[in-house]
């Protein structure tokens, strides 16, 4: 029940100021966002890849208001790609981008976001990796899918994200599964109205399984974005039933959540990719992590009580 309340707070400037000012906040945020700069994050990349894990990197910050901020977001990703090139880790580290950060919500935003994200996709391809377009709220998805389709003309490995709680996603999955694209399936972490999205966890879980079956039986490359032990087991069974080898799909989980499970899956031979965010504009990302799972909220509140 608290999830929608927290998601509403993620858009509140007053709550942003309140939570950002709390002395304990940074300590708790560090659990999910392990750095603010490229220099901060390089040791994390080296540590995780050294343990047999792969990564997808997210430079946090989506609520931009000017074209200059969109350009700065592009440049931040290009700087990250340069560092990954220096580390010779291109094939193990991909990028996740939110098109809102590239100007999608500004006037002329569709064209602006495409123009800003294309150099990032090009630079990623040049070092042997790729980019996945993150899904945001339902009003942005037609634009995201159109940009995805356009980028795949030159960079067919470009991925995208679909969200199980949206009614439209089963149709989106059928279209994408037939295209050979890379598709990450998540439950969804935005506040969506009942007209477009399931509101009940049980219904969302059932939709997740239906959509995952479509992806596993299709021609694309499924990326299973979940920390739920039951869904992970179901994903393994669906993959076996579909005749997929271990390198023909992957699991993705967030940095700071179920780290032991990351290592267990990698040790079993699965491709396990850790979604790792960094940057200074962490608030919206952090609040969605709290909304996704009650345990995350309990961790935050307990830290506030014991450290405040």
C-alpha positions in Angstrom: 0.0 0.0 0.0 2.9 2.4 0.6 4.3 1.9 -2.9 2.1 4.5 -4.6 2.7 7.0 -1.7 6.5 6.6 -2.1 6.3 7.0 -5.9 4.3 10.2 -5.5 7.0 11.4 -3.1 9.6 10.7 -5.8 8.2 13.7 -7.7 7.9 16.0 -4.7 10.4 18.8 -4.4 9.5 19.2 -0.7 10.2 15.5 0.0 13.4 15.7 -2.0 14.7 18.5 0.2 13.6 16.7 3.4 15.1 13.4 2.6 18.2 14.8 1.1 18.9 16.8 4.3 18.5 13.8 6.6 22.0 13.0 8.0 21.6 9.3 7.5 20.4 9.5 3.9 23.7 9.3 2.2 24.8 6.2 4.1 21.6 4.4 3.1 21.7 5.7 -0.5 25.2 4.2 -0.8 23.6 0.8 -0.6 22.0 1.3 -4.0 24.2 4.0 -5.6 27.8 3.3 -4.8 29.3 6.5 -6.2 28.8 10.0 -7.7 31.6 10.1 -10.3 33.3 7.9 -12.8 36.3 7.7 -10.5 34.1 6.4 -7.7 32.5 3.7 -9.8 35.6 2.3 -11.5 36.6 0.1 -8.5 33.0 -1.2 -8.3 33.2 -2.2 -12.0 36.5 -3.9 -11.5 35.3 -5.7 -8.4 32.1 -7.1 -9.8 33.6 -8.2 -13.2 36.4 -9.8 -11.2 33.8 -12.0 -9.5 32.4 -13.2 -12.8 29.5 -10.7 -13.0 28.5 -8.4 -15.8 27.1 -4.9 -15.4 24.7 -2.4 -16.9 25.5 1.2 -15.9 23.0 3.9 -15.3 24.1 7.6 -14.8 21.2 8.7 -12.6 19.1 11.8 -13.3 16.0 12.0 -15.5 14.1 15.2 -14.5 16.0 17.6 -16.7 14.6 20.9 -17.9 16.9 22.3 -20.5 18.6 21.0 -23.7 22.0 21.8 -22.1 21.3 19.3 -19.3 20.4 16.7 -22.0 23.8 17.4 -23.7 25.5 17.0 -20.3 23.8 13.6 -19.8 25.1 12.5 -23.2 28.6 13.6 -22.4 28.5 11.8 -19.0 27.8 8.5 -20.7 30.5 9.2 -23.3 33.0 9.8 -20.5 31.9 6.5 -18.8 32.4 4.6 -22.1 35.9 6.0 -22.4 36.8 4.7 -19.0 35.3 1.3 -19.7 37.4 1.2 -22.9 40.5 2.0 -20.9 39.6 -0.9 -18.6 39.2 -3.2 -21.6 35.9 -4.4 -20.2 33.6 -3.4 -23.1 31.9 -6.8 -23.6 31.1 -7.1 -19.9 29.7 -3.7 -19.2 26.7 -2.2 -21.1 24.8 1.0 -20.6 21.2 1.6 -19.5 19.7 5.0 -20.4 16.5 6.8 -19.7 15.5 8.9 -22.7 14.0 11.6 -20.4 17.5 12.3 -19.3 18.4 12.9 -23.0 15.6 15.5 -23.5 12.6 13.4 -24.4 10.1 15.5 -22.4 11.4 18.9 -23.7 9.9 20.6 -26.8 10.9 18.6 -29.8 12.0 16.0 -27.3 11.6 12.9 -29.5 14.1 14.1 -32.0 16.3 15.6 -29.3 16.5 12.4 -27.4 17.3 10.4 -30.5 20.1 12.8 -31.5 21.6 12.7 -28.0 21.4 8.9 -27.5 22.8 7.9 -30.9 26.4 9.0 -30.1 26.2 7.0 -26.9 25.0 3.9 -28.8 27.8 4.4 -31.4 30.5 4.8 -28.8 29.2 1.7 -27.0 29.3 -0.4 -30.1 32.9 0.8 -30.8 34.1 -0.8 -27.6 32.1 -4.0 -28.1 29.1 -3.4 -25.9 25.6 -2.0 -26.3 22.9 0.2 -24.8 19.5 -0.7 -23.3 16.7 1.9 -23.4 15.0 1.9 -20.0 11.2 2.1 -19.8 9.7 5.0 -17.9 6.0 5.9 -17.4 3.5 4.8 -19.9 3.2 8.2 -21.7 6.8 7.9 -22.9 6.8 4.4 -24.3 5.6 5.0 -27.9 8.5 7.4 -28.3 11.0 5.0 -26.6 9.9 2.1 -28.9 10.2 4.3 -32.0 13.7 5.4 -31.0 14.6 1.8 -30.3 13.4 0.7 -33.7 15.4 3.6 -35.4 18.6 2.8 -33.5 18.4 -0.9 -34.3 18.6 -0.2 -38.0 22.3 0.5 -37.5 22.8 -1.1 -34.1 20.6 -4.2 -34.0 22.0 -5.2 -30.6 20.3 -2.2 -28.9 18.0 -3.4 -26.1 14.8 -2.1 -24.5 12.8 -2.6 -21.3 9.2 -3.7 -21.0 7.1 -3.6 -17.8 4.9 -6.5 -16.8 2.3 -4.3 -14.9 1.2 -2.5 -18.1 -1.7 -4.0 -20.0 0.0 -3.2 -23.3 3.1 -5.2 -22.6 2.0 -8.6 -23.7 1.4 -7.2 -27.2 4.8 -5.4 -27.0 6.5 -8.6 -26.0 5.0 -10.6 -28.9 6.3 -7.9 -31.3 9.8 -7.7 -29.8 10.2 -11.5 -29.3 10.0 -12.0 -33.1 12.5 -9.3 -33.9 15.7 -10.8 -32.5 16.1 -7.8 -30.1 17.4 -7.8 -26.5 14.5 -7.3 -24.1 14.7 -6.8 -20.3 11.5 -7.7 -18.5 10.8 -5.9 -15.2 7.6 -5.6 -13.1 7.5 -1.8 -13.3 8.4 1.0 -10.8 6.3 4.0 -11.7 2.9 5.1 -10.4 0.5 4.1 -13.1 -3.3 4.5 -13.2 -5.6 1.5 -13.1 -6.7 2.3 -16.7 -3.3 1.2 -18.0 -1.7 -1.1 -15.4 -2.4 -3.9 -13.0 -2.5 -2.7 -9.4 -2.5 -6.0 -7.6 0.9 -7.8 -7.0 -0.6 -11.2 -7.8 -1.9 -10.0 -11.2 1.5 -8.4 -12.0 3.3 -11.6 -11.2 1.0 -13.6 -13.4 1.5 -11.1 -16.2 5.2 -11.3 -15.7 5.2 -15.1 -16.2 3.0 -14.9 -19.3 5.3 -12.3 -20.9 8.4 -14.1 -19.9 7.1 -17.3 -21.6 6.6 -15.3 -24.8 10.1 -13.9 -24.6 11.7 -17.3 -23.9 9.8 -19.0 -26.8 10.7 -16.2 -29.2 13.7 -15.3 -31.2 15.0 -12.5 -29.1 17.4 -12.4 -26.1 15.5 -12.3 -22.8 16.9 -10.4 -19.8 15.1 -11.4 -16.6 14.9 -8.3 -14.4 13.8 -9.7 -11.0 14.9 -10.4 -7.5 12.0 -12.7 -6.7 13.2 -16.2 -6.0 10.0 -17.7 -7.4 10.2 -15.8 -10.7 13.9 -16.7 -11.0 13.0 -20.4 -10.7 10.2 -20.0 -13.2 12.5 -18.3 -15.6 15.0 -21.2 -15.4 12.2 -23.7 -16.1 10.8 -21.7 -19.0 14.3 -21.4 -20.5 14.8 -25.2 -20.2 11.4 -25.9 -21.8 12.2 -23.5 -24.6 15.6 -25.2 -25.2 17.7 -22.2 -24.4 21.3 -22.6 -23.4 22.7 -20.6 -20.4 24.2 -18.0 -22.7 20.9 -17.4 -24.5 19.3 -15.4 -21.8 20.5 -13.6 -18.6 19.4 -12.4 -15.2 19.6 -8.8 -14.1 19.4 -7.5 -10.5 20.0 -4.2 -8.9 23.3 -3.3 -7.1 22.9 -3.7 -3.4 20.0 -6.1 -3.5 20.5 -9.9 -3.0 24.2 -9.7 -3.7 24.7 -13.4 -2.7 22.2 -14.4 -5.3 24.2 -12.6 -8.0 27.2 -14.7 -7.1 25.2 -17.9 -6.8 23.6 -17.6 -10.3 27.0 -16.7 -11.8 28.6 -19.7 -10.2 25.9 -21.9 -11.8 27.0 -20.7 -15.2 24.2 -18.1 -15.7 24.9 -14.7 -17.2 24.2 -12.4 -14.2 24.2 -8.7 -14.9 24.2 -6.1 -12.0 22.3 -2.9 -12.7 24.6 -0.3 -11.2 23.6 3.4 -10.9 25.8 6.3 -10.0 25.7 10.1 -10.0 24.6 13.0 -7.9 20.9 13.2 -9.0 20.0 10.1 -7.1 16.7 11.0 -5.5 14.1 9.6 -8.1 16.1 6.4 -8.5 16.4 5.9 -4.8 12.7 6.4 -4.1 11.7 3.9 -6.7 13.9 1.3 -5.1 12.1 2.0 -1.8 8.7 1.6 -3.5 9.6 -1.6 -5.2 10.2 -3.7 -2.1 9.0 -3.3 1.5 12.3 -4.6 2.8 14.1 -1.7 1.2 11.8 0.7 2.9 12.3 -1.1 6.3 16.0 -0.9 5.8 15.8 2.9 5.2 13.4 3.6 8.2 15.5 1.4 10.5 18.6 3.3 9.5 16.8 6.6 10.1 15.8 5.5 13.6 19.1 4.1 14.7 21.3 6.8 13.1 19.1 9.8 13.3 
